[in-house]
């Protein structure tokens, strides 16, 4: 998945929504609509926003550049031109940082290119192999000077070599062409010979699979540590909210004071009628304050975000992304979006109890593209939502099912399933994408996540206006 939306089951109770952005636009909006059936009883009173933020985890990462390994060798040489003159990098720290970024871009580009390779694409694989060997040869020919830089280069050189060997070996069974297979084995043999001559660790012994995997995981973690961003968030619009709540409280107190003055003037002090009016005035004050607070909270939720966050680069300390988050319950008819309204109408045609309540979670991202480091083209927004609190009203009892096998009666049991519809709207000022999913859930958690191709499409601003 590149520059799009992907939803999958992370574990038993967690749903993962990942959005990648490599467009030139700086602003991106992500809206997620969870449509619950009536049986789950998800309402603003039973499921609060604080519960959602407690069960939600979000993280932002940098997206490495996709190096075109199928193009001309000159294109691959341009991707590593900064390493052809190591002395041009001022400090050892900058050189290590660039090496990490390049290793992330190279490993992901190689893996995705080979994954998208057709089984009978022999000539294309030969071009990829030629570009990969050329890039590694140029890097090793221009190795840096200095003990620190050589140690950095040696560590990441071993990682790149291991990534190439593992990717090639996983591709071996898919290549039916003899010439491509022979070229693949020759490249791996040359790489093993280079590793032995350079004193790098070998990965050709199957009895050391556990040790090799741990070493590879350590190298990958060290390399990809540059992609992680430091996320921080704080409540948004606290001063405005407190001022609005103060005005509501002042209005409620003014009503109680007017009632007290009127009853004192009408009935006098220390009379039964005066005491009754005072009690009724304070009761009315509490109700006005509660209703005013609820009304103000709903109105401010349309203007202010719940949380405002920033993601900064650990290496440079620069701000990369600004995030605004809002959670609220949408109207039952989906007047906010024409597409949502049509989707709900279709779902409720035969099942009125379906999609009764709609929880909307919105994230607005603002990317600072001028702060992106080399070999980086965008950001990846990953959100984990724990749905365990949403399933508290699912049925506990298992339903029995009977089967006939020959002359025997066999019984089985299963928990009843509930369908939760998920709509993901992702886009910017120019175009947007809708993706629809159905979550099969029960008491034990998320059982399936099914994408509905019928309700998934792309749209532009002009087509949306015509609708």
N, C-alpha and C positions, 0 to 999 in steps of 0.2 A: 504494500500500500504506500503510495507516494502522492502527496498533495490531495488528501481526501479524508474520509471518515471510516473508521473500523470499530465495530462493537463486538465483543466476545465475552465469554464466561471466564473470568479470571480464576475463581475457585467456587466453592459450594455456595457462598453467600455474597460474593463480590462480582459486580459487573464492571467491565473495563471499557471505557470509551476513549479512543485515541484519535486525535486530529492532527494531521501534518499540514504545514503551510510553507510553501516555497514560492508563492506568488510575489509580485513586486509591490502589492498593496500593503500598507502599514496596518490597517485596521481589519480585524476579523471578528465576526460575531458567531457564537455557538449557542444554539437554543436546543434544549432537550425537553421533550414532553413525555412524561410517564402517565399513561392512561390506565386507571385501575378499575376493576369491576366492583360492583356494589358489595360483594361478599367480603372484600378485604377491609372495608370501612376506613378508607384513608380520606380524612377530612381535615380542614384547618384546626379543628378542635382536638382531634385524636393524633395528629402528626404535625408537630411544630417545626418551624424552620431551624431552630437550634438543634433538633434531633437530626435533621438532614446534614447540617454542617459537621456534626459530631461523627456521622457515619461516612463522610466524604473525605477523600484524599486526592489532592491534585499536585501535579508536578510538571515542570517545563524543562525540556532539554533542547540542545542545539542539534540541528539536522546537518550531517556532513554532506559535502558536495558529491554529486554522482559523476565520477570520472568516466568519460566515454571510452571504454576499452575496446569497442568494436570499430572505432574510427581509424584515422590515419595515425601513424607513430608520432607525427609532429604534434598532434593534439595532446598525446600522453606526455611528451617532453615538456610542453608548456605547463602541465600540471605540477611538475617537480622542478621548475626553473629556479625557485628560490634555494633549493638544495644543491644546485650545480655550482654555486659560489657560497660555501658555508661562511666565509669571512664577512659576507654582507650582513649577516645577522649579528647584531651588536653584542648581546649578552648570552651566556650559557642558558639562562632561564628561558629566554625567548626561543632559542634553538630547540630546547626540549619541548616547549609548548607547540611549536610548529611541527615537530616530529610526531607528537601525539595526534594532532589534528589530521595530519596526512595519513597516519596509520588507520584512523577511524574511517576516513574517506575511502582509502584503498580497500580495506577489508569489506566494507559494506557494498562498495561498487562491484567488487569481484563476486561476492555472494549473490547479489541481485542479478547481475548479468548472467551468471551461470544458471540461476534458477529459471530465468526467462528464455534460456537457450533451448531451441527445438532439438529433439533427439537425433534428427538426421542432418543437423546443420554442421557439417564437417568443416567447410571453408570458413564459416564464422568462428568456430572454435580455434582454428589455426591462427586467424587474425588476432583473436583475444590472447592466445598463448604468446604470440610474437610481441604484442604490446606489453604484456605483463613481464616477460623476461627482459625486454628493453628497459622498462622503468626500474626494475631491481638492479640491473647491471649498471645503469647510470648512477643510481644512488650509491652503490658500493664502490664505484670508481672514484666518486667525489666524497669519500668519507672525511669527516672533519678532523681537525687537529686539536690537541688538548685532551687531557685524561678524562675530564668530566664529559665533554661532548662525545668522546669515543665510547664511554660507558653507556650514555644514553642511546647512541646509535646502535651499539651492539645489542642492547636489550630489545629495542624495537625492531631491529633487523631480524632477530630470531622470531619475533612475533609475526612479522609479515611473511617470513618463509613458512612458518607453521600454518598460517591461514591459507596460503596458496596450496600447500600439500594436502591439507584436509579438504579444501574445496575441490581440488582435482580428483582425489580419491573417491569422494562422494559422487562425482560425475562419471566415473569410469563405467559403471553398469548401464548408464543411459546412452552411451555412445556405441552404436552398432558398427560404425565404420572402422575398419582395421587401421587405416592411416591415422585417424584421429586418436585412436587408442594407443598406437605406437608412439605418437608424438607426446601424448600425455605421460606415458611411462618414462620416456627419455627425459622429459623436463623434471619429473620427480627424482629420477636417478641423479641428474646433474645437481639438483638442489640438495640431495642427501650428501653428495660428495663435497659440495661447498660447505655444508654444515660441519662435516668432519674436519675439513681443512681449517675452518675458522674457529673450531673449538666450541661450537654451539651444541646444545643438547639434541639428542636424536629422538625421533618419534616413530621409529620403524620396528619397535619391539612390542608385540601385542601383550606380553606378560606384564608390561608396565603401563597398562592403560589408565589405571587410577592415578598414578603419579603424573603421567603426561597430561591428563585432563586437568588436574589441579594446577599444573604449571601454565597451561594454556589459559585457564580461567583467571589466574593471577595476572598474566600479561594483558588479557583483555580488559580486566578491571583497571589496571594502571593506565592503559591507553585511553579508555573511554571515560576516565574521570574528568577530562576537560569538557565533556558535553553536558555535565550536570550544572544546573543553575541554582543559586541560592534563592529560595522563595520566602517571602515575608508578606504578611497581610495584617490589616487592622480594620476595625469597623469604620464605615464610611458615613459621613454626614452626622456625626454624633452631636455636634453643636446645634445643627438645624433641628434635629429630632428633639433635643431637650428643650429648645425654645418653643417648638410647637406643642410639646406636652405641657410646658408651663402655661402657655396661653389657654389650653383646654382646662387645666386645673384652675386657673384664674377665673375663667368664665363660669365654671361650676360653682366656685366659691362666691362669685358675684350674685348668682341666682339665689343661693342660700341666704346671703346677706339681705337681698331685697325682700325675700319672704319674711325674714326675721324683723326687719324694720316695719314692714307693712302690718304684720300681726301685732307688734308692740304698739303701733299707733292705733290700730283698730280695737284691740281687746285689752290693752294695758299690760303692765308687768305682773308676773306671778299669778296668772290666771290659767285655768285649764285649757282654754282655747289657744292661748299663747304657746303653751307647752306642746300641744298637738301640732300646731303649725311649725314650730321649731323642729320637731322630730320628722315631719313630712319634708321640710326643707332640706335636712341633712340626707334623708333617703334619696330625694331627687338629685341632690348634689353628687352622691356616689354613682347613681345611674348615668347622669350626664357625663361625668368624668370617664366612666368605663366605655360608654358608647363613643365619646369624642376621641378617646385614645385609640380605640379600634379603627374608627374612621380615618383618623390622621395617619395611623400606621399603614393602612391600605393605600391612601393617597400618596404618601411619601415613598412607598415601595415602587410606585411607577416612575418616580423621578430620581430617587437616590438609590445607590447600590447598597447591598448589605455589607460587603467587604471590598476594600481596595488593597490590591497587592502589587508587589514589584518582584521581578526576577533579575538578579544581577550576576554578572560573570565573576567567578571566583578568582580568576587570574588577573583580569584588568580592573575589577571593581566597578565597571560601567553598568548602567542600567540597560537591560536588553528588552524587557517586556513589562508593560503595565496591564494589570488585570482588574476588572470590575465584575463582581459576582452578585446575582440576585436570585432568590428563590421565592416563589409565590404560587398560589393556586389559580390557574386560569379559569375563565368562565366555562360552564358546562357545554355551551354551544360552540366554543372556539372562535369567537368573533375577532380575536387578535390576528389570526392568519386565515385567509380564504382556503388555503390547502388543508389546514387543520379542521376547518368547519366541514369541508367536503368529506374528509376522512371519517370524522365522527358520525356524520349523517349516514354514510355507507355502513359503518359498523353497527349502528343502532337500528338498522332497518329490520333485521330479523331477531336481534338480541337487545332489547331495550335496557337490560341491566348491565350491558357492557359499556366500558369507558364512562363511568358515572362521574368520577373525580379525576382532575388533570393537574398534576404537579409539574410546574415549569421551572427549569434551572437554566439560567442564562449566564454566559461568560463572554465578556467583551475584551479582546486583546488588542493592544497597540504595540507594534514591534518597532524598535529603533534600529532600522537597517544599517544606518551609518556606523553602528557600533559592532556589527558582526565581524568576527575575526576571519582570516583566510581559511579556505576549504569548508566554509559554512554557508549554507544557502537559505536557512529558515529555522523554524522552531517546531517542536513536537509537543502538543498539549495532551497529557495523559491524566485521566480522571478515573478513580476507583470509587464506586458507590456500593456501600454495604446495605443490602435489602433485608436483613434479618428483622429489623424493627417493623418493616412494612408487611411482614408475613405473620404477625402475631395472631391474626384471626383466621388463619388457615385451619382446615380440619385436622384433628389429631388421629381419628379413627381410620384404619385401613378398610378398604372395600374389598370384599371377597369376590373372586371370579372362579367359576367352575368349568372344567374341561373334561371331555370324555376321551380316554385313550384305550381303545379296545374295549375291554369289559371293566375297566377301572375308571373311577371318578377322581380326577386330580383337581385340587383347589390351589388357588394362588391369591395373593393380596397385593393391593397397590393403593397408594395415597391419591386422593383426587387432585387433579391439576387445575390451576387457574391461569388464565391468559392475561398478561400485562402487555399492553402495546407501548412501544417506544418509538418516538419520532425524533430524528436528529436533523436540525436545520443549521447548515454551515455556509458561510459566505461573507462577502464584502459589499462595497457599494456597486460593483459591476455585475456580479453573478453570485448565485447561491446553489446549494445542493440539498436535496431532501433525501433522507434514508429512513426506511421504515423497518422495524423489527418486532417480532413477537417473542415474548419471554414466557416459557412454560415453567411455572413455579409451583411448589408445594411446601409442605411443612419442613422438608429437609433442605430447601434452598432452591437455587436455579437449576432446572433440569436441562433445558435447551434454550438456545438463542437462534432464532430463524430469521433470516433476512427476507423481506417481501419485495421482490423485484417489481411487482405491479405498482407499488407506491413510491419507488425510488427513481428520481430523475433530477436533472440539472435545469436551471432556469436563469434567465438574464433579467435585468431590471426592466427592459422594454417589454418582454413577454409577460412579466408579472403585472405591469401597468395595463396591458391590453385585457388581461383576465379580469 
